[in-house]
Amino acid sequence: MVRRLLVVLLAGLGLPLLLPTVHADAAPPLLGGPRTAAAGCADVTIYGLRGSAQIDQTDPPMFGFQAAGVARELGDRLEADGLSVAFEGIAYSAPPAYSTDVALVGAHSGASQLMAAMRRTIQRCPESRLVPIGYSQGAAAVHFALSALERPTLGNAGVANAAAADATAAAILIADPLRRHDDGVPVLMDLGGNAPGEGLRADAATRVPASFAGRVLSVCAVGDTVCSHVSDSTDFTVHTSAYVPESARRPITGWAAQEMGA
C-alpha cells in the first residue's frame, strides 16, 4: 500500500515531521472502548525497553527516559478514554554499546525477555492488548521480538507466541538501529525532515512480519546516526536528545492512540 505523507511542523522544535496519514482501507481500531477485564488485568499493558546502559531512574521503572516519556503520555491518553493501563519495564541487561555486536547480543536477550513477558500477560489476561516500546538497543529488542513471535514454533510455545502477536495492538521503535527502508511493514516517522539512512546495524535486521502491518511505528530523527547512519560520525547528541521533548512525543503517542481507536 502506498502511504501518503503529510508534512507537519513540530511545535517547540521548529522541525518538520513526516507523519503517515490514515487510509480509508486501514485496519479497524483494535480497541473500541473499555473492556471487561479479568480480575487484576488491565485493558492495555505497555512494555518498556531502555537503551544501552540506561539506568533505572524513570517512571515507569526500567523504561529509560525516551520510552518512559512516550509510555506515560500514551497511558494518559488511553486512561482518559476509559481504558485501564499497566506498565512493565523489561529488566534486560541493556549492556553498554562498546561495539554494535555487544549491543545486538543485548537486544536478543531483551527480545527473549519481552516475549516471555508478553506470553505471561496474555496467558493470564487473554483480553488485554499489548504495546511494546523500545529505544535504541531496546528498539532492536522489540524488532527482534516481533519477528520471532511470528516464527513457526512447535507446541505450546508456538501457540503462546501467536496469541501474543495477535494481542499486540501497537509497537513503537524509537531510534531503531535495525531500521530498513525496504522492510515495508513498519510505518516510518521522520522527525526533522527526511532521515534517509539505514540503521547502524540494518545488516543484522530481521524483517517485521507482514501480519504486523499498520501496527508498528519506526521513529527516527534527522541526524540520528543510530537509526539513520549516513556517515561515521560519533556524535550521538541527536540520538540521546531528540525524542525527549513533549513536542517530539506528541505525534508518536498520537499515532499509537489513533491506531488503537482511543
HUFEN-V901116 format. One record per helix or strand. SS is the DSSP state (H for helix, E for strand). FROM is the first residue (numbers start at 1). TO is the last residue. If there is no record, write none. Layout:
BEGIN
ss from to
SS FROM TO
SS FROM TO
END
This chain:
BEGIN
ss from to
E 5 10
E 15 20
E 44 49
H 65 80
E 85 89
H 100 124
E 129 135
H 137 149
H 155 167
E 168 174
E 187 191
H 202 204
H 210 212
E 216 221
H 237 241
H 246 259
END
